[in-house]
Amino acid sequence: MEAKDIKKKKVQEAHFVAMLDIMITSNLLELKTAQILKPFDLSTQQFNVLRILRGAHPNPLNLSDIQERMMDKMSNATRLVEKLRQKHLLTRDLCESNRRKVDIEITQQGLDLLTTLDPLLLENLEVFKQQISKEEAITLSQILAKARQ
């Protein structure tokens, strides 16, 4: 569905329509990602945590580092980390240098899962690439980055 599909009685202001388009597109992309992750019993938020940890690997992160880097700032990082720990996709250990801090690291099983997921998500990206040129993608990213400032 596009913003033009939304019934409107009067002409909407361009910025409002753009905001609606962003929200609709975001929901669609998240839904497609969730469908890819579902067979692996992984939520998009859990996937985000694993990708953050893979990016830091082999260094551990603490909970506040993870929360700071998460896409969905409203997610309960503590709960997500515990669910991933129960699935053996990450470890939580007391930091040796600061006993009040917990080091969180992705496990080999977590790395292997992401390696399995990468090509599946890239297939989804191929559809996106067919619809939007590289130049358009660059421009879109620049505009969205500007909107987030």
Summary of the structure (lengths in Angstrom):
residues: 149
radius of gyration: 18.6
end to end distance: 27.0
largest distance: 62.7
contacts: 354
relative contact order: 0.10
helix: 66%
strand: 7%
